[in-house]
Each structure stands twice: as structure tokens, then as C-alpha cells.
Amino acid sequence: MPPKRSRSEVDAAIVTLPYAALARGDDLSAQIEAAYGVDGLGILTVSGVPKLSEARNGLLPLAPAFAALPEETKGKYEVPSAFYAVGWSHGREKLQGRPDYAKGSYYANPLHNEPFSDAKTIETYPTFAAPNVWPDELPGLEPAFMRAGQLVHQVGCLVAAQCDKYVRSKCETYPSHMLEEILKSSRCHKARLLHYFPASEA
């Protein structure tokens, strides 16, 4: 078992990629290996993402705004047929065997409001294939959610391209741009807006 790292060691080990370098397509293989290689933490951050603050500030305040709506209103946006992985979910997950009321989640596909039109596909894979639902009572949620989610996806594709480049350098049979193309072509993306309730309410 590897020795436990201190907080300062973890912070020092976190790799940060400059967005500008990602956008230019610079070779960041060394940083990818440091983040995701044998000795890496398996995470990295990206700095300097354009319009991130605006997207975040436009979306995050809507989480408590939705959570403050009446229970019967929020219940309209639960989708049990999608196992609560579309729309609102609160107390549906279990933590240590008990329902988790500490947080509420709003799930949606940030790229496609209707990822699939085939009824059979939706019935078979409702968690990822069911259409998004949006609250009439909070009309700003949909555009803010989609804007932030699409920005995260765009940055994720740039990181995936770097991962592809790194793996390709180590394995010539690895298909070029495989991970990047999966992220770009998939219709099954899922984003989750979280709201943590005060401890007295959880």
C-alpha cells in the first residue's frame, strides 16, 4: 500500500495545464504523464479558461434557487423512469445504506436536450437517452446549465486530445484521436448541478 500523502504533497502533485497551451495544441505529454501516469494522482486542472467565471457565476446561484422551490414543484422535475438521473434528485441516492438528504442534484445532458429520438433506445437506456427536463419556474436554468456544461465539454476534448497524443507516443497501434472523438461524437454526456443543504435541513 503506497504511503499516504500530506495535503501539501497532494497540492504540489496536482498538474495544471494552461488553457492557451491546450488551445494551441502544444505537446503537453510530460504533464499528462505526471497527472495520469503510474505516480500521478489521476487528476489535473486547467487554468485560464475563457468565460469560465461568467459561466460559473451564471449557473451556481441557480442551484439553491431551485432547491428552495416548494417540494411539490421540484417533484414535477423528477424522472423515476430514468432512475432519477435526469432532472431533480434528492434523497434518492444512498450513503452508507441510508438515503442521502445532504445534497440535491439536477441532472441533464449539456449538449443535447433530446439526445435520442428512438423510443426503444430511450426505454432501454433511460439514464442517458431520456430527454432533459427543465423547470418553468426557473427559466434561466436551462441556458446557464447548457452554457457551462458545453464549456466543460470543450475543455475536456482538448485534454482528451493530449491524452491521445501521449498514449499514441507509447503505443503505435493506438488509434489517433480515439478518446477525443469519443467525447465529441457521444450523445450520452451527463452533467450534474449540486446543491448542498444546510446540516440542519439534511
N, CA and C atoms as a LAMMPS dump frame, in Angstrom:
ITEM: TIMESTEP
0
ITEM: NUMBER OF ATOMS
606
ITEM: BOX BOUNDS ff ff ff
-5.0000000000000000e+02 5.0000000000000000e+02
-5.0000000000000000e+02 5.0000000000000000e+02
-5.0000000000000000e+02 5.0000000000000000e+02
ITEM: ATOMS id mol type element x y z
1 1 1 N 0.847 -1.189 0
2 1 2 C 0 0 0
3 1 3 C 0.888 1.246 0
4 2 1 N 0.649 2.19 -0.963
5 2 2 C 1.512 3.376 -1.03
6 2 3 C 1.312 4.256 0.199
7 3 1 N 2.361 4.969 0.607
8 3 2 C 2.232 5.851 1.772
9 3 3 C 1.231 6.967 1.5
10 4 1 N 0.513 7.349 2.547
11 4 2 C -0.475 8.416 2.42
12 4 3 C 0.223 9.754 2.24
13 5 1 N -0.254 10.547 1.271
14 5 2 C 0.351 11.851 1.012
15 5 3 C -0.266 12.906 1.917
16 6 1 N 0.547 13.87 2.321
17 6 2 C 0.033 15.006 3.074
18 6 3 C -0.712 15.932 2.12
19 7 1 N -1.498 16.854 2.694
20 7 2 C -2.249 17.802 1.873
21 7 3 C -1.313 18.63 1.01
22 8 1 N -0.2 19.07 1.574
23 8 2 C 0.735 19.888 0.804
24 8 3 C 1.353 19.085 -0.336
25 9 1 N 1.608 17.795 -0.084
26 9 2 C 2.163 16.944 -1.133
27 9 3 C 1.148 16.735 -2.249
28 10 1 N -0.108 16.577 -1.871
29 10 2 C -1.158 16.416 -2.873
30 10 3 C -1.284 17.674 -3.712
31 11 1 N -1.311 18.832 -3.041
32 11 2 C -1.415 20.099 -3.768
33 11 3 C -0.238 20.283 -4.723
34 12 1 N 0.952 19.9 -4.275
35 12 2 C 2.148 20.045 -5.111
36 12 3 C 2.116 19.096 -6.3
37 13 1 N 1.418 17.968 -6.125
38 13 2 C 1.405 16.956 -7.178
39 13 3 C 0.318 17.19 -8.223
40 14 1 N -0.604 18.103 -7.94
41 14 2 C -1.681 18.365 -8.896
42 14 3 C -1.129 19.112 -10.106
43 15 1 N -1.354 18.571 -11.267
44 15 2 C -0.867 19.149 -12.52
45 15 3 C -1.888 20.162 -13.037
46 16 1 N -1.402 21.319 -13.46
47 16 2 C -2.266 22.343 -14.051
48 16 3 C -1.823 22.613 -15.481
49 17 1 N -2.759 22.505 -16.403
50 17 2 C -2.471 22.774 -17.813
51 17 3 C -3.011 24.152 -18.179
52 18 1 N -2.212 24.999 -18.81
53 18 2 C -2.715 26.296 -19.26
54 18 3 C -3.665 26.114 -20.441
55 19 1 N -4.81 26.743 -20.378
56 19 2 C -5.778 26.611 -21.47
57 19 3 C -5.165 27.053 -22.798
58 20 1 N -4.384 28.119 -22.766
59 20 2 C -3.793 28.638 -24.012
60 20 3 C -2.925 27.575 -24.685
61 21 1 N -2.188 26.803 -23.876
62 21 2 C -1.336 25.754 -24.435
63 21 3 C -2.189 24.634 -25.026
64 22 1 N -3.286 24.319 -24.359
65 22 2 C -4.203 23.307 -24.892
66 22 3 C -4.797 23.767 -26.222
67 23 1 N -5.239 25.008 -26.255
68 23 2 C -5.873 25.53 -27.458
69 23 3 C -4.904 25.583 -28.635
70 24 1 N -3.619 25.86 -28.345
71 24 2 C -2.618 25.881 -29.428
72 24 3 C -2.244 24.478 -29.889
73 25 1 N -2.538 23.484 -29.076
74 25 2 C -2.141 22.122 -29.414
75 25 3 C -0.702 21.822 -29.059
76 26 1 N -0.134 22.558 -28.088
77 26 2 C 1.232 22.271 -27.638
78 26 3 C 1.33 20.832 -27.153
79 27 1 N 2.524 20.282 -27.231
80 27 2 C 2.736 18.926 -26.728
81 27 3 C 2.888 18.976 -25.204
82 28 1 N 1.879 18.494 -24.509
83 28 2 C 1.879 18.506 -23.044
84 28 3 C 1.988 17.086 -22.49
85 29 1 N 2.665 16.235 -23.242
86 29 2 C 2.761 14.822 -22.853
87 29 3 C 3.379 14.631 -21.474
88 30 1 N 4.4 15.427 -21.157
89 30 2 C 5.054 15.278 -19.857
90 30 3 C 4.074 15.569 -18.727
91 31 1 N 3.249 16.58 -18.902
92 31 2 C 2.27 16.918 -17.878
93 31 3 C 1.165 15.862 -17.791
94 32 1 N 0.777 15.322 -18.936
95 32 2 C -0.239 14.26 -18.943
96 32 3 C 0.284 13.036 -18.198
97 33 1 N 1.537 12.694 -18.433
98 33 2 C 2.126 11.557 -17.731
99 33 3 C 2.216 11.84 -16.229
100 34 1 N 2.58 13.07 -15.869
101 34 2 C 2.678 13.412 -14.449
102 34 3 C 1.32 13.312 -13.76
103 35 1 N 0.264 13.629 -14.479
104 35 2 C -1.078 13.588 -13.894
105 35 3 C -1.672 12.189 -13.888
106 36 1 N -1.525 11.487 -14.997
107 36 2 C -2.24 10.223 -15.178
108 36 3 C -1.337 8.993 -15.228
109 37 1 N -0.03 9.194 -15.102
110 37 2 C 0.898 8.067 -15.135
111 37 3 C 0.908 7.293 -13.827
112 38 1 N 1.848 6.386 -13.723
113 38 2 C 1.925 5.478 -12.577
114 38 3 C 1.976 6.229 -11.251
115 39 1 N 2.71 7.326 -11.211
116 39 2 C 2.867 8.08 -9.961
117 39 3 C 1.94 9.282 -9.866
118 40 1 N 1.036 9.421 -10.832
119 40 2 C 0.14 10.573 -10.836
120 40 3 C -1.062 10.384 -9.925
121 41 1 N -1.749 11.489 -9.651
122 41 2 C -2.945 11.447 -8.813
123 41 3 C -4.192 11.04 -9.59
124 42 1 N -4.086 11.089 -10.914
125 42 2 C -5.257 10.754 -11.726
126 42 3 C -6.178 11.941 -11.946
127 43 1 N -5.72 13.126 -11.6
128 43 2 C -6.496 14.345 -11.812
129 43 3 C -5.575 15.439 -12.324
130 44 1 N -6.18 16.43 -12.958
131 44 2 C -5.447 17.631 -13.325
132 44 3 C -6.426 18.794 -13.366
133 45 1 N -5.899 19.991 -13.408
134 45 2 C -6.735 21.182 -13.538
135 45 3 C -6.307 21.948 -14.779
136 46 1 N -7.177 22.832 -15.232
137 46 2 C -6.885 23.679 -16.389
138 46 3 C -7.072 25.123 -15.948
139 47 1 N -6.075 25.947 -16.202
140 47 2 C -6.129 27.357 -15.801
141 47 3 C -6.398 28.251 -17
142 48 1 N -6.938 29.418 -16.714
143 48 2 C -7.109 30.432 -17.748
144 48 3 C -8.177 30.123 -18.774
145 49 1 N -9.226 29.384 -18.385
146 49 2 C -10.292 29.046 -19.336
147 49 3 C -11.15 30.282 -19.591
148 50 1 N -11.248 30.72 -20.842
149 50 2 C -12.042 31.919 -21.139
150 50 3 C -13.514 31.727 -20.778
151 51 1 N -14.108 32.756 -20.21
152 51 2 C -15.537 32.809 -19.889
153 51 3 C -15.961 31.803 -18.818
154 52 1 N -14.983 31.18 -18.131
155 52 2 C -15.347 30.231 -17.086
156 52 3 C -16.039 30.936 -15.92
157 53 1 N -15.502 32.054 -15.482
158 53 2 C -16.106 32.757 -14.345
159 53 3 C -17.537 33.166 -14.66
160 54 1 N -17.766 33.682 -15.866
161 54 2 C -19.115 34.083 -16.246
162 54 3 C -20.07 32.899 -16.252
163 55 1 N -19.606 31.763 -16.801
164 55 2 C -20.454 30.575 -16.858
165 55 3 C -20.756 30.058 -15.458
166 56 1 N -19.741 30.025 -14.625
167 56 2 C -19.925 29.532 -13.256
168 56 3 C -20.835 30.454 -12.453
169 57 1 N -20.598 31.768 -12.559
170 57 2 C -21.41 32.721 -11.808
171 57 3 C -22.851 32.767 -12.293
172 58 1 N -23.041 32.426 -13.554
173 58 2 C -24.398 32.396 -14.088
174 58 3 C -25.179 31.164 -13.674
175 59 1 N -24.472 30.079 -13.371
176 59 2 C -25.138 28.812 -13.07
177 59 3 C -25.254 28.509 -11.584
178 60 1 N -24.168 28.645 -10.852
179 60 2 C -24.161 28.145 -9.469
180 60 3 C -25.24 28.758 -8.573
181 61 1 N -25.566 30.047 -8.689
182 61 2 C -26.627 30.578 -7.834
183 61 3 C -28.002 29.967 -8.1
184 62 1 N -28.162 29.32 -9.258
185 62 2 C -29.454 28.731 -9.582
186 62 3 C -29.683 27.41 -8.861
187 63 1 N -28.609 26.795 -8.341
188 63 2 C -28.774 25.552 -7.585
189 63 3 C -29.569 25.793 -6.306
190 64 1 N -29.187 26.749 -5.441
191 64 2 C -30.014 26.998 -4.256
192 64 3 C -31.375 27.586 -4.604
193 65 1 N -31.463 28.309 -5.72
194 65 2 C -32.752 28.868 -6.129
195 65 3 C -33.739 27.754 -6.451
196 66 1 N -33.268 26.732 -7.15
197 66 2 C -34.159 25.606 -7.448
198 66 3 C -34.471 24.824 -6.173
199 67 1 N -33.448 24.589 -5.355
200 67 2 C -33.638 23.804 -4.134
201 67 3 C -34.633 24.46 -3.188
202 68 1 N -34.794 25.778 -3.278
203 68 2 C -35.708 26.498 -2.392
204 68 3 C -37.154 26.459 -2.871
205 69 1 N -37.398 25.922 -4.064
206 69 2 C -38.768 25.829 -4.569
207 69 3 C -39.57 24.84 -3.71
208 70 1 N -40.888 24.958 -3.703
209 70 2 C -41.709 24.008 -2.948
210 70 3 C -41.458 22.571 -3.39
211 71 1 N -41.608 21.65 -2.46
212 71 2 C -41.341 20.244 -2.757
213 71 3 C -42.204 19.731 -3.901
214 72 1 N -43.451 20.144 -3.924
215 72 2 C -44.326 19.651 -4.998
216 72 3 C -43.902 20.189 -6.351
217 73 1 N -43.319 21.377 -6.366
218 73 2 C -42.8 21.93 -7.62
219 73 3 C -41.574 21.153 -8.074
220 74 1 N -40.643 20.932 -7.157
221 74 2 C -39.435 20.178 -7.513
222 74 3 C -39.793 18.761 -7.945
223 75 1 N -40.833 18.194 -7.338
224 75 2 C -41.231 16.833 -7.689
225 75 3 C -41.668 16.691 -9.132
226 76 1 N -42.118 17.79 -9.744
227 76 2 C -42.521 17.732 -11.15
228 76 3 C -41.347 17.425 -12.062
229 77 1 N -40.141 17.685 -11.558
230 77 2 C -38.953 17.528 -12.392
231 77 3 C -38.107 16.329 -11.978
232 78 1 N -38.711 15.402 -11.262
233 78 2 C -38.1 14.098 -11.002
234 78 3 C -38.502 13.146 -12.122
235 79 1 N -37.577 12.284 -12.517
236 79 2 C -37.853 11.323 -13.594
237 79 3 C -37.508 9.928 -13.08
238 80 1 N -38.434 9.282 -12.371
239 80 2 C -38.154 7.943 -11.826
240 80 3 C -37.813 6.926 -12.909
241 81 1 N -38.411 7.075 -14.099
242 81 2 C -38.154 6.111 -15.176
243 81 3 C -36.716 6.157 -15.656
244 82 1 N -36.007 7.267 -15.376
245 82 2 C -34.588 7.395 -15.725
246 82 3 C -33.715 7.204 -14.492
247 83 1 N -34.309 6.561 -13.471
248 83 2 C -33.586 6.279 -12.221
249 83 3 C -33.056 7.575 -11.588
250 84 1 N -33.825 8.645 -11.752
251 84 2 C -33.506 9.949 -11.166
252 84 3 C -32.184 10.519 -11.666
253 85 1 N -31.736 10.071 -12.841
254 85 2 C -30.513 10.595 -13.44
255 85 3 C -30.812 11.637 -14.502
256 86 1 N -32.051 12.083 -14.554
257 86 2 C -32.488 13.212 -15.38
258 86 3 C -33.326 14.093 -14.466
259 87 1 N -33.107 15.413 -14.545
260 87 2 C -33.875 16.306 -13.698
261 87 3 C -33.424 16.27 -12.251
262 88 1 N -34.377 16.467 -11.335
263 88 2 C -34.094 16.635 -9.918
264 88 3 C -33.999 15.301 -9.196
265 89 1 N -33.048 15.217 -8.286
266 89 2 C -32.876 14.025 -7.45
267 89 3 C -32.454 14.472 -6.053
268 90 1 N -33.231 14.072 -5.057
269 90 2 C -32.907 14.417 -3.671
270 90 3 C -33.366 13.279 -2.766
271 91 1 N -32.415 12.713 -2.039
272 91 2 C -32.737 11.6 -1.158
273 91 3 C -32.925 10.277 -1.887
274 92 1 N -32.568 10.247 -3.137
275 92 2 C -32.722 9.008 -3.923
276 92 3 C -31.465 8.152 -3.892
277 93 1 N -30.324 8.798 -3.686
278 93 2 C -29.072 8.041 -3.547
279 93 3 C -28.923 7.576 -2.105
280 94 1 N -28.151 6.531 -1.945
281 94 2 C -27.894 6.036 -0.594
282 94 3 C -26.429 6.213 -0.236
283 95 1 N -26.206 6.648 0.995
284 95 2 C -24.859 6.826 1.529
285 95 3 C -24.759 5.966 2.778
286 96 1 N -23.873 4.974 2.729
287 96 2 C -23.733 4.016 3.827
288 96 3 C -25.075 3.37 4.167
289 97 1 N -25.822 3.045 3.118
290 97 2 C -27.076 2.321 3.28
291 97 3 C -28.28 3.177 3.607
292 98 1 N -28.087 4.496 3.758
293 98 2 C -29.2 5.365 4.106
294 98 3 C -29.406 6.423 3.021
295 99 1 N -30.649 6.861 2.795
296 99 2 C -30.886 7.919 1.796
297 99 3 C -30.066 9.161 2.122
298 100 1 N -29.479 9.738 1.105
299 100 2 C -28.622 10.907 1.269
300 100 3 C -29.451 12.169 1.021
301 101 1 N -29.796 12.849 2.104
302 101 2 C -30.556 14.09 2.005
303 101 3 C -29.653 15.316 2.1
304 102 1 N -28.369 15.113 2.21
305 102 2 C -27.45 16.236 2.376
306 102 3 C -27.306 17.059 1.108
307 103 1 N -27.552 16.453 -0.034
308 103 2 C -27.388 17.185 -1.29
309 103 3 C -28.533 16.867 -2.236
310 104 1 N -28.77 17.804 -3.116
311 104 2 C -29.703 17.601 -4.211
312 104 3 C -28.961 17.745 -5.515
313 105 1 N -29.404 17.036 -6.533
314 105 2 C -28.714 17.049 -7.823
315 105 3 C -29.704 17.377 -8.936
316 106 1 N -29.257 18.176 -9.88
317 106 2 C -30.039 18.392 -11.097
318 106 3 C -29.203 17.878 -12.26
319 107 1 N -29.736 16.856 -12.929
320 107 2 C -29.013 16.178 -13.999
321 107 3 C -29.558 16.59 -15.367
322 108 1 N -28.656 16.731 -16.325
323 108 2 C -29.066 16.978 -17.709
324 108 3 C -27.911 16.67 -18.642
325 109 1 N -28.257 16.413 -19.884
326 109 2 C -27.258 16.294 -20.945
327 109 3 C -26.927 17.711 -21.402
328 110 1 N -25.681 18.152 -21.24
329 110 2 C -25.368 19.554 -21.539
330 110 3 C -25.193 19.858 -23.025
331 111 1 N -25.217 18.837 -23.851
332 111 2 C -25.01 19.044 -25.292
333 111 3 C -26.28 18.858 -26.101
334 112 1 N -27.16 17.963 -25.64
335 112 2 C -28.349 17.621 -26.423
336 112 3 C -29.565 17.546 -25.512
337 113 1 N -30.54 18.408 -25.739
338 113 2 C -31.753 18.329 -24.94
339 113 3 C -32.532 17.04 -25.211
340 114 1 N -32.446 16.57 -26.425
341 114 2 C -33.06 15.287 -26.787
342 114 3 C -31.98 14.451 -27.469
343 115 1 N -31.177 13.757 -26.682
344 115 2 C -30.048 13.036 -27.275
345 115 3 C -30.459 11.929 -28.237
346 116 1 N -31.624 11.343 -28.021
347 116 2 C -32.116 10.282 -28.895
348 116 3 C -33.604 10.482 -29.148
349 117 1 N -34.033 10.147 -30.348
350 117 2 C -35.453 10.255 -30.686
351 117 3 C -36.134 8.896 -30.76
352 118 1 N -35.332 7.838 -30.815
353 118 2 C -35.883 6.49 -30.924
354 118 3 C -36.446 6.039 -29.578
355 119 1 N -37.733 5.743 -29.545
356 119 2 C -38.399 5.381 -28.293
357 119 3 C -37.799 4.13 -27.665
358 120 1 N -37.388 3.176 -28.48
359 120 2 C -36.816 1.939 -27.952
360 120 3 C -35.496 2.217 -27.244
361 121 1 N -34.674 3.06 -27.839
362 121 2 C -33.393 3.416 -27.21
363 121 3 C -33.633 4.116 -25.877
364 122 1 N -34.583 5.044 -25.846
365 122 2 C -34.895 5.761 -24.612
366 122 3 C -35.401 4.797 -23.546
367 123 1 N -36.238 3.862 -23.947
368 123 2 C -36.781 2.885 -22.992
369 123 3 C -35.688 1.963 -22.459
370 124 1 N -34.754 1.578 -23.317
371 124 2 C -33.71 0.633 -22.928
372 124 3 C -32.625 1.302 -22.096
373 125 1 N -32.281 2.548 -22.446
374 125 2 C -31.198 3.263 -21.758
375 125 3 C -31.695 4.615 -21.243
376 126 1 N -32.664 4.637 -20.366
377 126 2 C -33.261 5.918 -19.966
378 126 3 C -32.3 6.845 -19.234
379 127 1 N -31.336 6.287 -18.529
380 127 2 C -30.42 7.124 -17.754
381 127 3 C -29.684 8.118 -18.64
382 128 1 N -29.302 7.692 -19.841
383 128 2 C -28.547 8.554 -20.739
384 128 3 C -29.329 8.981 -21.981
385 129 1 N -30.397 8.261 -22.295
386 129 2 C -31.105 8.547 -23.544
387 129 3 C -32.343 9.406 -23.364
388 130 1 N -32.876 9.488 -22.147
389 130 2 C -34.093 10.268 -21.92
390 130 3 C -33.825 11.757 -22.132
391 131 1 N -34.817 12.496 -22.607
392 131 2 C -34.611 13.941 -22.841
393 131 3 C -34.493 14.714 -21.537
394 132 1 N -33.855 15.857 -21.622
395 132 2 C -33.751 16.742 -20.47
396 132 3 C -35.127 17.266 -20.061
397 133 1 N -35.252 17.622 -18.794
398 133 2 C -36.433 18.339 -18.313
399 133 3 C -35.942 19.614 -17.639
400 134 1 N -36.685 20.703 -17.86
401 134 2 C -36.275 21.997 -17.321
402 134 3 C -37.437 22.661 -16.613
403 135 1 N -37.178 23.337 -15.504
404 135 2 C -38.266 23.933 -14.719
405 135 3 C -38.811 25.227 -15.325
406 136 1 N -40.118 25.273 -15.531
407 136 2 C -40.746 26.503 -15.988
408 136 3 C -40.566 27.62 -14.966
409 137 1 N -40.481 27.243 -13.692
410 137 2 C -40.365 28.219 -12.619
411 137 3 C -38.987 28.888 -12.547
412 138 1 N -38.01 28.331 -13.248
413 138 2 C -36.65 28.879 -13.234
414 138 3 C -36.106 28.836 -14.664
415 139 1 N -36.635 29.696 -15.544
416 139 2 C -36.292 29.602 -16.971
417 139 3 C -34.822 29.836 -17.277
418 140 1 N -34.106 30.486 -16.367
419 140 2 C -32.691 30.728 -16.629
420 140 3 C -31.812 29.51 -16.437
421 141 1 N -32.369 28.45 -15.84
422 141 2 C -31.53 27.282 -15.548
423 141 3 C -31.04 26.594 -16.817
424 142 1 N -31.925 26.413 -17.776
425 142 2 C -31.519 25.696 -18.99
426 142 3 C -30.358 26.373 -19.715
427 143 1 N -30.448 27.66 -20.086
428 143 2 C -29.317 28.257 -20.821
429 143 3 C -28.039 28.306 -20.002
430 144 1 N -28.149 28.564 -18.7
431 144 2 C -26.948 28.633 -17.871
432 144 3 C -26.299 27.266 -17.733
433 145 1 N -27.104 26.248 -17.543
434 145 2 C -26.607 24.874 -17.413
435 145 3 C -25.932 24.433 -18.704
436 146 1 N -26.588 24.674 -19.824
437 146 2 C -26.038 24.239 -21.104
438 146 3 C -24.75 24.996 -21.435
439 147 1 N -24.711 26.287 -21.124
440 147 2 C -23.522 27.09 -21.411
441 147 3 C -22.318 26.566 -20.619
442 148 1 N -22.509 26.347 -19.336
443 148 2 C -21.404 25.866 -18.503
444 148 3 C -21.001 24.452 -18.89
445 149 1 N -21.979 23.594 -19.138
446 149 2 C -21.673 22.212 -19.5
447 149 3 C -20.927 22.106 -20.811
448 150 1 N -21.302 22.927 -21.766
449 150 2 C -20.625 22.887 -23.064
450 150 3 C -19.2 23.408 -22.966
451 151 1 N -18.977 24.351 -22.078
452 151 2 C -17.612 24.841 -21.871
453 151 3 C -16.745 23.75 -21.257
454 152 1 N -17.276 23.056 -20.266
455 152 2 C -16.535 21.945 -19.656
456 152 3 C -16.232 20.871 -20.701
457 153 1 N -17.211 20.58 -21.539
458 153 2 C -17.014 19.565 -22.578
459 153 3 C -15.927 19.989 -23.562
460 154 1 N -15.953 21.253 -23.951
461 154 2 C -14.96 21.747 -24.914
462 154 3 C -13.547 21.625 -24.354
463 155 1 N -13.376 22.006 -23.082
464 155 2 C -12.065 21.885 -22.454
465 155 3 C -11.689 20.413 -22.296
466 156 1 N -12.665 19.584 -21.945
467 156 2 C -12.398 18.156 -21.806
468 156 3 C -11.909 17.526 -23.096
469 157 1 N -12.444 17.976 -24.22
470 157 2 C -11.993 17.449 -25.515
471 157 3 C -10.535 17.829 -25.786
472 158 1 N -10.146 19.025 -25.381
473 158 2 C -8.751 19.436 -25.548
474 158 3 C -7.818 18.579 -24.693
475 159 1 N -8.248 18.274 -23.462
476 159 2 C -7.447 17.41 -22.598
477 159 3 C -7.394 15.997 -23.177
478 160 1 N -8.509 15.524 -23.697
479 160 2 C -8.546 14.186 -24.299
480 160 3 C -7.587 14.083 -25.478
481 161 1 N -7.489 15.15 -26.277
482 161 2 C -6.561 15.153 -27.412
483 161 3 C -5.122 14.995 -26.935
484 162 1 N -4.793 15.614 -25.799
485 162 2 C -3.456 15.469 -25.237
486 162 3 C -3.226 14.043 -24.727
487 163 1 N -4.252 13.454 -24.134
488 163 2 C -4.131 12.065 -23.678
489 163 3 C -3.901 11.136 -24.867
490 164 1 N -4.651 11.377 -25.94
491 164 2 C -4.466 10.567 -27.152
492 164 3 C -3.041 10.685 -27.676
493 165 1 N -2.523 11.899 -27.701
494 165 2 C -1.168 12.141 -28.211
495 165 3 C -0.14 11.386 -27.369
496 166 1 N -0.343 11.426 -26.053
497 166 2 C 0.595 10.748 -25.16
498 166 3 C 0.544 9.236 -25.349
499 167 1 N -0.654 8.667 -25.356
500 167 2 C -0.767 7.213 -25.499
501 167 3 C -0.234 6.764 -26.862
502 168 1 N -0.526 7.554 -27.889
503 168 2 C -0.042 7.226 -29.236
504 168 3 C 1.485 7.194 -29.275
505 169 1 N 2.134 8.07 -28.497
506 169 2 C 3.6 8.096 -28.475
507 169 3 C 4.18 6.849 -27.815
508 170 1 N 3.387 6.191 -27.005
509 170 2 C 3.837 4.98 -26.315
510 170 3 C 3.37 3.705 -26.994
511 171 1 N 2.334 3.825 -27.817
512 171 2 C 1.753 2.635 -28.454
513 171 3 C 1.318 2.988 -29.864
514 172 1 N 2.081 2.559 -30.848
515 172 2 C 1.823 2.949 -32.233
516 172 3 C 0.506 2.4 -32.773
517 173 1 N -0.007 1.351 -32.163
518 173 2 C -1.269 0.767 -32.658
519 173 3 C -2.491 1.481 -32.086
520 174 1 N -2.258 2.402 -31.173
521 174 2 C -3.385 3.143 -30.589
522 174 3 C -3.984 4.056 -31.653
523 175 1 N -5.288 3.985 -31.868
524 175 2 C -5.912 4.833 -32.905
525 175 3 C -5.781 6.318 -32.569
526 176 1 N -5.384 7.082 -33.565
527 176 2 C -5.237 8.528 -33.359
528 176 3 C -6.572 9.158 -32.964
529 177 1 N -6.539 10.052 -31.999
530 177 2 C -7.702 10.85 -31.596
531 177 3 C -8.873 10.012 -31.066
532 178 1 N -8.603 8.801 -30.57
533 178 2 C -9.699 7.917 -30.179
534 178 3 C -10.548 8.508 -29.046
535 179 1 N -9.907 8.897 -27.955
536 179 2 C -10.655 9.423 -26.822
537 179 3 C -11.337 10.744 -27.175
538 180 1 N -10.616 11.584 -27.885
539 180 2 C -11.191 12.872 -28.293
540 180 3 C -12.439 12.663 -29.139
541 181 1 N -12.382 11.741 -30.086
542 181 2 C -13.522 11.504 -30.966
543 181 3 C -14.699 10.894 -30.209
544 182 1 N -14.409 10.053 -29.223
545 182 2 C -15.495 9.505 -28.403
546 182 3 C -16.233 10.63 -27.69
547 183 1 N -15.471 11.548 -27.097
548 183 2 C -16.095 12.66 -26.385
549 183 3 C -16.875 13.564 -27.336
550 184 1 N -16.357 13.771 -28.531
551 184 2 C -17.009 14.662 -29.482
552 184 3 C -18.253 14.033 -30.11
553 185 1 N -18.232 12.731 -30.324
554 185 2 C -19.329 12.086 -31.045
555 185 3 C -20.411 11.517 -30.132
556 186 1 N -20.095 11.318 -28.879
557 186 2 C -21.068 10.713 -27.97
558 186 3 C -22.281 11.618 -27.772
559 187 1 N -23.439 11.002 -27.626
560 187 2 C -24.664 11.72 -27.299
561 187 3 C -25.103 11.417 -25.866
562 188 1 N -24.213 10.79 -25.101
563 188 2 C -24.574 10.311 -23.761
564 188 3 C -23.913 11.083 -22.633
565 189 1 N -23.555 12.323 -22.862
566 189 2 C -22.932 13.114 -21.804
567 189 3 C -23.939 13.418 -20.701
568 190 1 N -23.426 13.546 -19.504
569 190 2 C -24.289 13.853 -18.364
570 190 3 C -23.581 14.86 -17.467
571 191 1 N -24.28 15.931 -17.126
572 191 2 C -23.759 16.932 -16.198
573 191 3 C -24.661 16.968 -14.969
574 192 1 N -24.098 17.403 -13.862
575 192 2 C -24.801 17.359 -12.579
576 192 3 C -24.556 18.655 -11.814
577 193 1 N -25.611 19.378 -11.543
578 193 2 C -25.537 20.584 -10.728
579 193 3 C -25.92 20.208 -9.301
580 194 1 N -25.012 20.455 -8.359
581 194 2 C -25.215 20.033 -6.975
582 194 3 C -25.597 21.202 -6.076
583 195 1 N -26.483 20.893 -5.128
584 195 2 C -26.79 21.835 -4.05
585 195 3 C -26.66 21.092 -2.722
586 196 1 N -25.861 21.643 -1.841
587 196 2 C -25.694 21.051 -0.516
588 196 3 C -26.571 21.809 0.479
589 197 1 N -27.471 21.086 1.121
590 197 2 C -28.388 21.685 2.072
591 197 3 C -27.673 21.957 3.393
592 198 1 N -28.111 22.973 4.136
593 198 2 C -27.553 23.182 5.473
594 198 3 C -27.724 21.924 6.326
595 199 1 N -26.781 21.695 7.219
596 199 2 C -26.808 20.473 8.027
597 199 3 C -28.126 20.312 8.788
598 200 1 N -28.732 21.425 9.184
599 200 2 C -29.978 21.35 9.928
600 200 3 C -31.148 20.876 9.08
601 201 1 N -30.989 20.971 7.746
602 201 2 C -32.061 20.564 6.841
603 201 3 C -31.817 19.198 6.245
604 202 1 N -30.575 18.678 6.335
605 202 2 C -30.231 17.423 5.667
606 202 3 C -30.828 16.24 6.403
